[in-house]
């Protein structure tokens, strides 16, 4: 990673794919990723790590399957939310949005267990910025 400031707006402008995060930097053993999102992701679970979301633009909904049942959290621009490890969840963006994620390096975007991955979702551990 370069030891220079990274403008998130420029990082986000460098790609067009939805649900295909780019790694902007690393912090210890964690990737800081940005992604453009729209529509539904896939139901999935990260067995060994929490998943941190920050909404940079737009709005993100995260459906959660918890012991008490299913619920959806709504994150407007500027909001953060952490999905606890082991919680089945499915992000959804009703309109185009931009998010920042913090996850351990090598974490797959579709988790350790997931439903069938639709074509519009990139099952990746993140892509380097161009």
Number of C-alpha atoms within 10 A of each C-alpha: 9 7 6 6 7 11 10 14 11 9 17 19 10 12 15 11 15 18 23 21 27 25 22 21 18 15 11 8 9 16 21 19 26 29 24 23 26 21 17 17 22 19 20 22 25 22 14 13 16 16 20 15 21 20 21 21 16 19 22 28 17 21 17 19 16 12 7 6 7 11 11 14 12 16 18 16 16 12 15 16 15 12 17 16 13 17 18 21 24 19 22 21 20 13 11 15 21 22 24 21 21 20 21 18 17 12 19 16 23 22 23 13 14 16 11 10 14 11 7 14 18 18 16 16 21 22 13 12 16 7
